[in-house]
């Protein structure tokens, strides 16, 4: 599903953020990208949806070589992915409904289906009552759920999530993790960036451990 | 299966959102396009009316050929035939010496009494040539007058077109100036629309980034801005034409009150349907051009 080969990345600096990184994530797998701060997790996360380009190497997702793909193909791939950002990236002037509906509208979903689908996915993440609110009127946990709802609404094959529990308290983080587990159980491939060791212990999954830009270990749970 | 309206509806929704959420930027843009379009509209309204009125004066173009007193019948007949053959001449009237005197008396009215004391009629007979304005250019009148002057039996040729020629030459200059003026105003308008769209893009850069990240294509992001440019141009054109019409009505009524005996106010006309449509189209095109100039700011990430 996701194949990363000999990936190198630096930001106008001789020191490489990512050094000759290679790994593979199979269809339906749930993988944590973990490591200390500055390990290159977020850089790798951004490379996985072609937000930035590597200096060298290859990323192939669902058969599409991200380095060679045209912008329209990248956009098409992103529509088939669900991406959850640490800072949520919700549109501040749009209601919860509009933020989630946007992903469906971009995909050209029939209007009749949009209302029903948005409501269903908001119910899954537990914010269906906040439908008409603006992001600023929601708590951090609620905003994160809305961001997850937007990522899920197109029924994506791949979910990429960057520290989705980073700003949340224990209980809400647990609820969010249950949502990701549920999505994964429905067949979606999940790649989640986290540096939260407690989380890795509570919800044991494969871990791709990065340190100083290199893959240190690929750990399977006991 | 997604229908075409499922793709188009979100674009209109985003356009509506853009306009609602940035009312000040839109208001500034529409105001500036309105002013530019109003200036253009007033300019062309003035020009088209002036050209039409001057053309109507040209339609009255006449050449009066004064004849020798001693012209014989044969020569007279030859001269009439010559005039009949001229393409520029629609028709001509022969005014005898007696008829000329009568006409002169009518013109003088009560002051005509002195004419009865004259020993003989001093007025010459003449041929009054009415020219076809569709054929005769103002420049041709002078040439025609010179040709007629050379005919045997012609004493003098009078024509009043020299001032008309100057007027036409002035109108021609005004027309060329108008093209430059329109080009300049269009360029300024396009630049302003582009700048306001760029401001709008800058204000919404985070939203645009989110759209990119959730898989929107460049056209999905850009089209609402194109529609916004079209909206601004169309609304501004309507406003400009409305204001120009109000101003035109006011000016026409004022002119009629100031100079009721002068028929010029009645000759003034507003644009017909075709120029109105062209102005609306021009305003819309200015909006589109403004968008195209700023669209390179929307990157495909």
Contacts between the chains, C-beta under 8 A, distances in Angstrom:
chain1	res1	chain2	res2	distance
A	49	B	213	7.2
A	51	B	213	7.0
A	51	B	301	6.8
A	71	B	217	7.9
A	71	B	218	6.9
A	71	B	300	4.0
A	71	B	301	7.7
A	72	B	217	6.0
A	72	B	300	8.0
A	75	B	212	7.7
A	75	B	215	5.0
A	75	B	216	6.6
A	75	B	217	4.8
A	75	B	218	8.0
A	75	B	300	7.7
A	76	B	215	7.0
A	77	B	215	7.6
A	78	B	213	6.7
A	78	B	214	6.5
A	78	B	215	3.5
A	79	B	214	7.4
A	79	B	215	3.4
A	80	B	215	7.8
A	81	B	215	7.6
A	83	B	213	6.2
A	83	B	214	7.2
A	85	B	213	7.7
A	89	B	206	8.0
A	89	B	209	7.6
A	89	B	210	5.0
A	89	B	213	6.5
A	90	B	210	7.5
A	91	B	206	7.7
A	91	B	207	5.0
A	91	B	210	5.6
A	92	B	206	7.7
A	93	B	17	7.3
A	93	B	21	5.5
A	93	B	207	7.6
A	94	B	17	7.6
A	102	B	10	7.8
A	102	B	211	7.5
A	102	B	214	6.6
A	103	B	214	5.0
A	103	B	215	7.4
A	105	B	9	7.7
A	105	B	10	3.6
A	105	B	13	7.5
A	106	B	10	7.3
A	106	B	211	7.3
A	106	B	214	6.1
A	106	B	215	5.6
A	106	B	216	4.8
A	106	B	220	6.0
A	107	B	2	7.9
A	107	B	215	7.2
A	108	B	2	3.8
A	108	B	6	5.2
A	108	B	7	4.9
A	109	B	2	6.7
A	109	B	6	6.6
A	110	B	1	7.8
A	110	B	2	6.0
A	110	B	3	6.7
A	110	B	6	5.1
A	111	B	5	7.6
A	111	B	6	5.9
A	111	B	9	6.0
A	150	B	214	6.9
